[in-house]
Amino acid sequence: MNPSMPRVPLAARLRAPLFPSPTAPAHPRRAWVPRVRLAAALVLAALLAGCGHDEAANAQKGGNRPVAVTTTLVEPQAFNDALHALGTAQAREAVTITAKVSDVVTRLAFDSGQRVRKGQLLADMNSRAQQADVAAAEAALRDAEQQLRRGAELVRAQLIARGQYDTLRANRDAAAAAVQARRAAVADRTITAPFAGVLGLRMVSPGALVAPGMVITTLDDDSSIKLDFTLPEAALSALSRGQAITATSDAWPGQTFEGRIADIDSRVDPDTRAVRVRAELPNVDGRLRQGMLLRVQVQLPTRQALVLPELAVQQEAEQSSVFRVRADGTVEQVPVKLGTRREGVVEVVSGLKPGDRVVVEGTVKLHDGSHVVDAGKPATAKAATPGKTAPATAAPVTTTPR
């Protein structure tokens, strides 16, 4: 306590108001408090200003520091374009086995999914009446042939007129035609495989009454597959018979089926402006089936093009650009026009020339005029210590001779 200050009795202090009036004289002890607070505020402001100046200096110093990036040299490379489409697989030959006449099925000589050869019996229908007709027709034919032989002898002996002999010969021909008709009726009730292939599901059972057109099963020759797909008419100049294609299916992930274009339609659809193309694919293992959806890729001839990794391309709305490295180690953002994309790379149609160096990784921190250093390039001989690699910095590292 300051001995020079007067002592205030406790009773007087208790009677003093809690919030003194502004007009009341200040207590001598409280007069220096605002001055201390003002001095503390000035000191704090000076400290903050010093820190802000240091941060600005550090930021300015960091802005001149080169950014570590990886780059690539733009050079012409062999590039393969491809046309993509969706196609439907068709068997080399496909047919639906149906009944030709209305009758009862007496025998089914196949199972679902069975492979059959050409001419193999598939089904029999009731043909007893037709077989009886065949026997009667054959008997009539034999009688007509016998009458014709006798007539020939009589003609040679000049016992009958030539006209009667001609009538006997016509009767023989009519009997022979009747036999063929009766046999055809029997054949309509015997169903055989028109070609070799694999059968589908059996749709009828023995004893069933079938009508003309009723489906019995299906037959597909899946030794090879015809793949039909459409392409824009603009691709006509790039298509030719024998051109290689590849196809993939969701049913067999990771497997690629190879084939060649067999035919190109002679007409372009006037509604879609597309042309239908048919390719043929070997199907020795039978994995491809009728009606499957396949993704088709038509390989175009190899050409030279400027190609970049897709990571190097900056996309803003519809504008594409890249960071090109100048000779002084700075970068400039240049617009480019892109072409075909394939397997993580993209074709550059315009905007770059062979020999340009482009930033691939590290583009997030870059802007026009930024200094960069290629983190993937080895240090020069004079910048490296024997047995060691010099750090990647903007300024060259030099050594002082002893």
Secondary structure, 3 states (H helix, E strand, C coil): CCCCCCCCCHHHHHHCCCCCCCCCCCCCCCCCHHHHHHHHHHHHHHHHHHHHHHHHHHHHHHHCCCEEEEEEECCEEEEEEEEEEEEEEEEEEEEEEECCCCEEEEEECCCCCCEECCCCEEEEECCHHHHHHHHHHHHHHHHHHHHHHHHHHHHHCCCCCHHHHHHHHHHHHHHHHHHHHHHHHHHCCEEECCCCEEECCCCCCCCCEECCCCEEEEEEEEEEEEEEEEEEHHHHHHCCCCCEEEEECCCCCCCEEEEEEEEEEEEECCCCCEEEEEEEEECCCCCCCCCCEEEEEEEEEEEEEEEEEHHHCEEECCEEEEEEECCCCEEEEEEEEEEEEECCEEEEEECCCCCCEEEEECHHHCCCCCEEEECCCCCCCCCCCCCCCCCCCCCCCCCCCC
